[in-house]
């Protein structure tokens, strides 16, 4: 369908000009070329423009980590042009893509010129704090031409790293805290590999990141590099991070020494709040409560972000009584119960299956005019799905995906709500809901596949794949990873291996899941699975791989509590 529309719009040009450019230049998907003919100028993904991303901006922005992209429940969410059909009647041609339509991009020189123009767009997006658009372009360069990123400034890299760590504009909001930290580290390594020297803010962000996971060696190396560059290293944030990394690595004396140094800077409240978070990370509840008591005895009180982390800790422990107790104490002290603390209460209600309570709390938030954000919508969707309120679910879902990808909990709830698609009625109802909410069926069904993968419904995934195969868009490899995971959850090792072989790119995490499933079943295909992983990842140590799989199956790793980066 897309190809035919292109041929109608630009007859004779498609085969000679556009198609060669697509094959040579992966930064130009067919969807973007189609925009040249039919689409209007892209509206800003978000209406809010944040302050300049100077060092001061990045420092000040950490004062409240939980204020990212709050959306009032009475405020209309900005609509991304990809989801809007209202502007499609106005012709518009993107200046860069128009050059592809009108010119012959047959030389490497012109490919480089196109890269340069796209890089200029990336730089402009970062300068204007259009993070969502900048991130998409950066991700494409990272995959296809990372060397050109050497033209970005250190402040550009710093802003990208900070945005990934803190989910600004919901960047990677669907990913775990650990995954976002790993990606931030990868951006830092790209920065170093292309020869861009880190500035003070970038060093601080990396020290902060590695301190949270107790990586003493890396923190010390970064601290030494920072000092050698002449950057100030006696700031409150760095001293707190040094205290954290040593306390997490069981070096109590050194850790507390840095904590005392931070207190002497005249910001003891900040130091105490960070100490409380460190004890939470260390799963030391008694030490955390002791530090909280000392903070209150000195006339201070926990910050909102600290109270959020305390409540999340007890949510992780499924101790809802302690959550209500700490929230009550916080209110008595004059603390503000803002959106994130409401979200924890919503999650707690969903956690015990009291979805009526969740919906009741949401109604109370609306009456109190508490602004909704991405997490609020996610909890609302979970409650609506398990309450079988399909109509309301799809309306809220259609708004949510304009901000970010849905979380696993949301798509799992979606798949559970819709039920097995082997039932023709269920499939028809889901497609009707997608059409009624004016969502793109292809993109929506890709997300739905992830949900069916989580619950191990192989048949429903195959039904959706059959529908998607009739569309002229390429199905991403990670979609087939959901199918592989579904086979593993359903215990079908043979088909899991078969699709691992068929899929060109399979993450190591998914490969390990297939191997773990086979080891758990003591399956005869273990050696073939190891051989397939070796073929996809030649540098892997197969004996170590198998040994780790046996360890994971014999001694399952307990999930650890973690804290989001500020």
N, C-alpha and C positions, 0 to 999 in steps of 0.2 A: 504493500500500500504506500509506504513512504517512498520507495523507489519510483513507483508510477507517478506520484505527485511531483517528484523532482524532474522526471522526464517531461511531464506536461509543462512545467514552469520554465525549464531551461533546455529545450530540445537540442540535441547535438553537442551540448557542452558537457553533459554528465559523464559520458564515457571517455572523452578526451581530456577533461580537466579535473573534474571533481573526484572521480574514482581513484586516479593515480595519487592525488593528494591525500585521500583517506588512507590509502595503503602505506604511504610514506610517513604520514604525520598523524600519529595516534591521538594528538590533542584536538582533532577535529572530528567528533562523532557525527553520524548522519543526522541525529536529532538537532545538533547545532546548525548544520547546513540547511535543514528544513526551516529553521528559524529565520534564515536570510530571506526566505520567500514569503513566509506567512506570519511571522511573529512580530510583536511590537517590542520597543526597547525594554530590556529587563528592568523591572522595578527593583529598588533596593530591597534586599532580603529582609532587612529590619529597618524600621523607621528611626530608631534611636541612634544618634551618633555620639560615641563616647569621647571623652577628652583626648587630647593628643597623647600618643603613646611614648612620651619621654620617660626617662627613668623615674621621675616623680610620679607620673601617671601610673606606672606599674607598681610602684610602692604604695601609692594611695589606694589603688584598686583592691589591694589585699585587705583593706580594713573591714570589709564585709564580704566574705566569700559566698554568701548565700543570696546575693542580690542579682544573680544572673538572669536577665531576660524575664523579669516578672511580668505577668500578663494579667491585667485586671479582668475579672470575670464579666465585667460589663463592657469591656473594650474589645473591639473587633481585631482579630489577629491579622497582621499584614499578609497579603496573599502573594505568594510566589507566582511569577508569570507562567511557570510550567503547569500550574494547576488552574489557571484562569482562562476561560474561553471568551471573555468579554472583549479583549483587545485584539483578537485574531483577525478582525476585518481590516485593520489598518496596516498597510504595507510598511515594512522596515527592513533595511539591509545593514547588518553590522559591517563597519568599515573594513575590519580585518578579514572576515569571511567573504566579503564582497570581492576582495582581491583574489581569492581563490576561484570564485565563480567567473571573474572577468579576465584573469590572467593565466599564464602558463607557469605553474610552480614546478618546473621540471629540473631545476638545478639545486645542488646542495646550498649554494649561496642564498637562494631565495627561501629555502627551508630555514636557514639560520636567521634571515630577516623576519620570518614569521615568528620564530622562537623569541626573537628580541622584542617584537611587538607584544607578544603574550606576556613576556617577562615584565615589560613596562606596565601592562595592565595589573599584574600581580603586585608590583611595587606601588602602583597608584591605589589599589584596594587597601593595602596595608597602611599607607599614609592617611587614607580617609577612614581607617578603622572599619572597613567592610570585611570583617574577618571571615564570614561564611564563604564569600566569593573567593577571597584570597586563599583560603585553605584548599578549596577544590583545585585551583590552578597549581598551587604548590604541590599537591599530591600527584598531579599529572607529571610535573617536571621531575619529581622525586623518582617516579617509575621510569620515565623515558629519556630524560636528559638532565641528570642532576648537576653536571659540571657547570651549566649556565647559571646556577644559583649563586655562584661566586660573586655575581654582580649585586646581590642583595647586601644591605648594610647589616651590621651586628644588631642594631635596634630592631630591624625587621625580623631577624631570627628570634630575638628575645621576645617580641610580641607574639610570634607564632607559638613558641614554647609555652609562654604564660597562658595563652588562650586555650591550648590543648590541656594543660594541667588543671585549669579552673573551669573548663567547659563554657567559656564565654560564648554567647550566642548559641548555646547548646552544641558546640563543636564536640563531637565524639561522646555526647551525653549517654548514648546507648552502650558505650564500652565501660568495662570495669575500671576502678581506680588504678589497678596494677597495669592494665593495658594502656591507659593514657600516659602513665609514667614511663612505660617502655617506649612509647612513641615519642614522647618529649626527649628522651635520651637519644633516640635515633635521629631526631632533627638536629640535636647538638652535635652528634657525630658527623652528620652531613655538613654542618657548618664548619667543623674542623677540617674535614676531608677536602673541601673546596677552597680552603685557605682564608676563610673569614675569621678574624680574631674576635673572641668573645669580649663583650664589654662587662662592666661590673654587675649589671643587672642579670645578665645571662649566667655569670658565675654564681650569683646568689640563688637563682632558680635551680641550678643543677645541684648545689650544695643542699638546698632545701629538699629536693627530690630524693637524693641518696640518703639524707639523714632520716627520712621517714621509713626507709627500709633497713636502717641500721648498717649501712655499707660504710664502715669506718675507713677502709683503705681508700676508696674513691673520694670520700669527703676530704680526707687529709691531703690527697693529691690536688684536688681542686682548690683547696684553701691555700696550699703552697703556691700554686700557679697564680692565684689571685693576688697574693702578697707580692710575688715577684713582679707582677705587672704594675704595682704601685697603687692598687685599688684599696680603699679602706676595708679593713677586716675586723674592726672592733664594734660593728653595729649590733644593735639589739637582736636583729633577725639572725645574723650569723652566730652570735653567741648562744642563742636559743637552739639553733640547729646543732651546734657542737655539743651542747648539753644533751640534746636528744639522742644523737648518734652514739655517744658513749654510754648513756644509760641503757639504751636498747641492746648494746653489745656487752652488757654486764660489767662495765667499768664505772661503778657507782661513784668512786672518789673523783675521778676526772669529770664526770658528768655534772655532779653537784658543784664542783669548783666553777665550771662555766656558768651554771645557773646563778651562783652568787655574784659572778662578774656582771651578769645581765641585770641583776637586781640593783647593783651599785650604780648603774647608769641612770637611776632615778625612775625606772619603769618597772617596779616590782610587780604590779598588777599583770603586765604583759608576760613577764617571766613566769609567774605562778600559773597563768592560764596555759602557757605552753608546757609547763611541767605536768599539769593535769592531763593534757592530751598525750604526753609521752607515756605516762603510767597506764592510760587506757590502751595505747598501742601494745604495751608490754603485758596486758591482761592482768595488771596488778590493781585490783579493785580497792584493797585496803590502803595502799599508798596513794591512790587517786583521791579517796575520801579524806585522807589525812592532809593532802595538799589543798583540797577544797576548803577544809576547816581552817587551815592556816591563812588562806587567802581572805576568808571572811573575818578572821580574828584581827587582821591588819587593816580592816575597814574597807576592803575591796569586795568585789563580787564577780562571779564568773561572767565572761562576755557571752553574747548570744551565740557565737560560733562554738564556744566551749560547751555551753548547755546543749547545743545541737549534737555535739560529739558524745556527750554523756548519755543523752537520750538514745542515740543510735547504738551506743554500746549495750544498753539494756534491751534495746530492740533486737540486737544480734543475739543476746542471751535469752530472748523471749520472756523477759521479766517486766511485764507491763505495769505492775504495781509500782515498781521503782521509777518508771517513766513519769507516772502521774505525781508521785511524791516530789521528784526533783522539779517538775514543772510548777507545782504549787509553791515550793520554796522560792523559786525564781520569780514568780509573780509577786509574792510578798515583799521581795527585795526591790520591786519596782521594775523588774525585767519585762521586756516586751515579747509577747508570744506572737512572733511573726510567721510568715508563710511556711518556712522550713520546719518549724516546730509543730505547726498544724499538720504538715505532711507526715511527720513521724507518727502522730496519733492516727491518721488515716491508715498508714501502713500497718500499725499495730492491730487495728480493727480487722483489716483484710487478712492479716497473718493468722488470726484465730477463726476466720470464716464468718465474722460478724459484719456482713456487707451492708446490712440495714443500718448499723451504727456508722459505717463509713459514709453512706449517703446522707445520714442525719447530720454528721459533722460538716459535710460539704454544704448542706443547706444553711447551717449556722455560719459558715465562712461567708457565704453570699450575703446573708443578712447583716453581718458585721463589716461587709465590704473589704474583706481580706483579699488581697490580690492573688490570683492563681498563677502558677508557673508550670513548667513542664512536668515536674514530679507530681504536682496536684492532679493534673490531667491523667497521668499514668495510674494513680491510685483510683481515680474516678472510673477509668476504663476497666480496671480489674474488678471493681465492685459491680459495675453495670453488666459485665460479661457473665460473672457468676450468678447475677440476679436474673439473667436471661432477658435483659432489657435491650434487645437488638437495635431498635430504632434509635434510641438515645446513644447507644454505644457507637454506632457508625457515624452519627453526627459529630460527636466529640473526637472520634478517631480521625475523621477527615480534617479537622482543625489541627490536631496534634502533629500529623505528618508534614504539615507545612513548616514546622519548626525544626524537627529532627526525626531521625529514625526511631521507631518504637522499641521499647526494651523487650527483652526475652519474656519477662513476666506478662507484658501486655499481649504479645502475639501468642503466647501459650494460652492465656485466658480467651483470646479470640478463637483459636482453634477448638478449645474446649466448648465454647459457646455454640459455634456452628456445627460441631459434631462431625462424624465421618462423612466425607463427600461421596462415598459409594451410594449414598441416598441422593437421588436426583433432585429431590425437593430442596435439600440442604444446599446443594451447589447452585440451584436456580435462585434461591433466596439471597445467597451471598453475592452473586453477580448482580442481582437487582439492587441490592443495597449499595454496592460500589458505584453503579450507574446513577442511582438517585442522588448520591452525595457528590457526583461529578468528579470522581477520582479516576486516575489513570489505571485501567484494569491491570496492565502488565506489571507496573511497579507495585501495586497493592497485592497482587497475587504472589509476587516474589517474597514479600514480607510474611504473607500467610503461610507460605511453605516453611519458613523458619519455625513458626508456631507448631505446625504439624510434625516437624522434625523433633522438637522438644518432647512431644508426647508419644513419639514413635509410631505415628500413623502413616505407614509406607503407602498404602493404597491411595489415600487422599493426595499425597505428594505426586504420585504418578498421574492422577487425574488432572491436577493443575499443570504439570509439565506437558501433558498432551495439549492442553489449551494454549499454553505459551509457545509451543513449537509451531503453531499455526500463524504466529506473528512474525514479522520480518526483523525483529530485534534479537540480538544475541543474548542467550541466557548465561548469566555470569557463572563462573566455576563454583563460587561459594554457595550457589543454590544447590548444586549437586552434593556439596558437603553436608547440607541439611538432610539430604536423602541418605547419605552414608551414615550420619549420626542416627537417623531413624532406624536403619537396619541394625545398628549396634544396640540401640535401646530395645528393639524387638528380639534381639538375640540371634539375628541372621548374619553370621560371620561371612558366609560364602558370598552373598550378594553385596555385603559391605566391601569386601575385597575386590569384587568385580567392578564396582563403580569407582573404587579408588584407582584401579588400573585405567579405566576409561577417562577419568577426569584429569586434564592436563596439569592443573595446579591444585594441590591439596595441602592444606596447612599441616605442619608437624603435629599440632595439637589434635587434629582429626585423625591423622595416621596413628598416633599413640592411642587414641580411643579404640580404633579397630584392633590394634595389637592387645590392648588391655582386655577387650571383650573376648578375644581368642584365648588369651592366657587364663582368664577366669573360667572359661569353659573347657580348658585343656584341649583345645581344638587341634585337629591335624594340620590346619592351614597356617600354623604359627610361622613356620620357616618361610613359606611363600609370602606371608605378609611382611616379614623382615626383609626379604629380598626386594619386594616392591618399594618399601621405604628407602632402601639403599639405592635403588634406581632413581628415585625422585630426589633424594638427598645423598649424593655420592660421598660427602665428607663425614657422614654419620658413622659412629662406632657401633656396629650391630650388636656386639656382645654386651656393651654398656647399655644399649637401648633395651635389650631383652631383660637384662638384670634390673633396670629401673621399672620395667613393666611388672615384673614379678614382685618387686617391693611395693608398688602402688596397689596391686591387687591384694597382697598379703597384709600390708599395713596402710590402709587408706589414710591419706593426709587430711587432717581436720582443717576445716576452713578457719582462717584467722581473721580477727577483727582488724579493719584498717580505717584510716581517716582520710578524707578527701583533702587534696592540697588547697591551701588558701591562696 
